[in-house]
């Protein structure tokens, strides 16, 4: 078992479980977890775009939808999102609209990211809500999971 480095590690471990389950289903291995203000798990999901035949079925969006349903609200004020990969622009927009308090992510996504790469959604003047963003949690683990997943498909 690897060492825990703080309260952000337990939800990120669960996000990795979701990412690994997504990979086992043949989906791009991305997992996401939403916690409430007390750190309790509210929702968790992995990518399901192929399974649901839905290009918007990213782990982040599925977890946000599940959290909103569980809490009975369209706003997740005070909640945090943990995701194994830097969210794409679509997911970053949803994170802003959901009013999530904090975003923790694993690997950066220089090609498809929308937070610290690409359009940097939260830096736009049209962005109404900017969560606190913390990248690099489990970064090497996330990058390895993605590399291994795509290496098999390239062979």
Buried (B, 14 or more C-beta within 10 A) or exposed (E): EEEEEEEBBBBBBBBBBBBBBBBEEEBBBBBBBBBBEEEEBBBBBBBBBBEEEEEEBBBBBBBBBBBBEEBEEEEBEBBBBBBBBBBBBBBBBBBBBBBBBBBBBBBBBEEEBBBBBBBBBBEEEEBEBEBEBEBBBBBEBBBEBBEEBEEEEEE
